[in-house]
Amino acid sequence: MTDFSFLADDGLVDALIMEIAGLLRTLIDTGAPGSIDLRGLPLSASCIAAMSERLGHGEITVMLAAAGRTEIHETKFPGVWWTRHEDESGRVIALLIEVAVVPEILRAGIEDMKLGLERLATSTNVARRAA
């Protein structure tokens, strides 16, 4: 992990913005997503607030309720997402900047889709009449 503690909040935010720009360039060029775990960095609350302000809010916000609360919002930079996971008691357990077309947690898994297909097939009138 890179030690950014020598930088003031503004310098930290600038360094993180540069890292996000690199991740976004990689996503555009290769399709490979990336992320930054903000809880894994020596950031003050004021630095996190400054990051949030600099990245801003875009058009999409998603709230999930599964094993705690998760809020995901697009920043004002398409492809850059702010993700905050809380446990069931409301304690923040993950704070991420995700650079992706869609955050991974929102993507449907193949096994989940197979289960959904089975439920869909059994929910039709045709399937009920045949049973």
C-alpha positions in Angstrom: 0.0 0.0 0.0 1.3 3.5 -0.9 1.8 5.8 2.1 0.1 9.1 1.4 0.4 10.4 4.9 2.9 13.1 4.0 0.3 14.8 1.8 -2.3 17.3 3.0 -5.9 16.4 2.2 -5.8 18.4 -1.1 -2.7 16.5 -2.1 -4.3 13.2 -1.2 -7.4 14.0 -3.1 -5.3 15.0 -6.2 -3.3 11.7 -5.9 -6.5 9.7 -5.7 -8.1 11.5 -8.6 -5.0 10.8 -10.7 -5.3 7.1 -9.7 -9.0 7.1 -10.7 -8.1 8.6 -14.0 -5.6 5.8 -14.7 -8.2 3.2 -13.8 -10.8 4.9 -16.0 -8.3 4.9 -18.9 -7.7 1.2 -18.4 -11.4 0.5 -18.3 -11.9 2.4 -21.6 -8.9 0.8 -23.3 -9.2 -2.8 -22.1 -12.6 -3.2 -20.4 -10.8 -4.1 -17.2 -12.5 -2.7 -14.1 -10.6 -1.5 -11.0 -11.3 -0.2 -7.6 -9.8 1.7 -4.7 -10.5 0.6 -1.1 -10.7 3.9 0.7 -10.8 2.2 4.1 -7.4 0.6 3.4 -5.8 4.1 3.0 -4.7 6.5 5.8 -7.5 9.0 5.0 -9.1 11.5 7.4 -12.8 12.0 7.5 -12.2 15.5 5.9 -10.2 13.9 3.1 -13.0 11.4 2.4 -15.5 14.3 2.4 -13.3 16.2 0.0 -13.2 13.2 -2.3 -16.9 12.9 -2.2 -17.3 16.6 -3.1 -14.8 16.4 -5.9 -16.4 13.3 -7.4 -19.9 14.6 -7.0 -23.1 12.8 -7.8 -24.2 11.5 -11.2 -27.6 10.4 -12.4 -27.8 6.9 -10.8 -28.2 5.9 -7.1 -28.9 2.3 -6.0 -29.7 1.1 -2.5 -29.4 -2.6 -1.6 -30.6 -4.3 1.5 -28.8 -7.6 1.9 -26.7 -8.4 5.0 -26.7 -4.7 5.8 -27.2 -1.6 3.7 -25.3 -0.8 0.5 -25.5 2.5 -1.3 -23.9 2.9 -4.7 -24.0 6.1 -6.7 -22.5 7.1 -9.9 -20.2 10.1 -9.6 -20.3 13.0 -12.0 -17.7 11.0 -14.0 -19.4 8.1 -15.9 -17.8 4.8 -15.0 -16.7 6.0 -11.6 -18.9 4.7 -8.7 -18.9 5.5 -5.0 -19.9 2.3 -3.0 -20.5 2.3 0.7 -21.4 -1.0 2.5 -22.7 -1.1 6.1 -23.2 -4.2 8.2 -26.5 -4.9 9.9 -25.7 -2.6 12.8 -24.9 0.3 10.5 -21.1 0.2 10.8 -19.3 1.0 7.6 -17.4 -2.1 6.5 -16.4 -1.1 3.0 -15.9 2.3 1.2 -14.9 1.9 -2.4 -14.4 3.9 -5.5 -15.2 1.4 -8.3 -14.3 2.1 -11.9 -16.5 -0.1 -14.0 -19.3 -0.1 -16.5 -21.5 -1.4 -13.7 -20.4 -2.2 -10.2 -19.8 -5.9 -9.7 -22.4 -6.2 -6.9 -25.1 -5.2 -9.4 -24.2 -7.8 -12.0 -26.4 -10.8 -12.0 -24.5 -14.1 -11.6 -25.0 -17.0 -14.0 -26.3 -19.3 -11.2 -28.7 -16.6 -10.0 -30.0 -16.2 -13.6 -30.5 -20.0 -14.0 -32.6 -20.0 -10.8 -34.6 -17.1 -12.1 -35.2 -18.8 -15.4 -36.5 -21.9 -13.5 -38.8 -19.7 -11.4 -40.0 -17.8 -14.5 -40.7 -21.0 -16.4 -42.8 -22.4 -13.5 -44.7 -19.1 -13.0 -46.4 -19.1 -16.4 -50.0 -20.1 -17.0 -48.9 -22.8 -19.4 -46.6 -24.4 -16.8 -49.4 -24.3 -14.1 -51.9 -25.9 -16.4 -49.5 -28.7 -17.3 -48.8 -29.5 -13.6 
